[in-house]
Amino acid sequence: MYHVVLRDASFWDFLFTVDKDPAAIARKQGCGCGGRLHCANYPRKPRGGCENLPDSYGYRLSFCCDRDGCRKRTTPPSVRFLGRKVYLGAVVVLVAAMRQGPSPRLVRELSQLFGADRRTIARWRDFWRESFPQTAFWKVARGRFARQAIAELPHALLEAFIRSDDSWEEWKRLLEFLSPITIAGGLRITGIL
């Protein structure tokens, strides 16, 4: 089952180390005005992770330009957070995907396991069915998937990326694939299926 890995606290530590790489690249590149970027992390109160979620999940990595008059913020893509949603990205993908096919009993169990109520799951389902297919990101990325994947989001993404129950690397690939939608205007697609 896909959710086994999401109950492991060390998996969430692993995703934080993955998030550090694009953050380091963004900081090294600096601001578009030529200024240096200083740490200006966003506070977060994420939901849906394991009981022992690392302290690093209390914030999202972000930076701010040091030049007076600019102070522009730079927030790199994230594999931990799915945009401004309070639930962790992997949880949003998994629970919404499980809502598509399994029995209502399994959905109830996942809801209890990750703390998302029925209305929240319905909003996630609407996001994947209505909003996500309209994004510029998906309009470019959907060419990598079979035609039926368009109607079966996000379940088709799980099946395309995750082949085993406990593969951190497969989850990493899926979340990296989705990471451009975690920032404003993100359209860049990296990696291969």
MOQUI-V227874 format. One record per backbone hydrogen bond with DSSP energy under -1.0 kcal/mol. CO is the residue of the C=O (numbers start at 1). NH is the residue of the N-H. If there is no record, write none. Layout:
co = [CO	CO]
nh = [NH	NH]
This chain:
co = [1	4	5	8	8	9	10	11	12	13	14	15	16	19	20	21	22	23	24	25	26	31	35	36	38	42	47	54	55	58	60	62	63	64	67	67	72	74	80	82	86	88	89	90	91	92	93	94	95	97	103	104	105	106	107	108	109	110	111	117	118	119	120	121	122	123	124	125	126	126	127	131	132	135	136	137	138	141	142	146	147	152	154	155	156	157	158	167	168	169	170	171	172	173	174	178	179	180	183]
nh = [4	7	8	11	12	13	14	15	16	17	18	19	20	23	24	25	26	27	28	29	30	34	31	66	64	60	88	57	58	44	42	40	74	38	70	71	65	63	89	85	47	92	93	94	95	96	97	98	99	100	107	108	109	110	111	112	113	114	115	121	122	123	124	125	126	127	128	129	130	131	132	134	135	139	140	141	142	144	145	149	150	156	158	159	160	161	162	171	172	173	174	175	176	177	178	181	182	183	186]
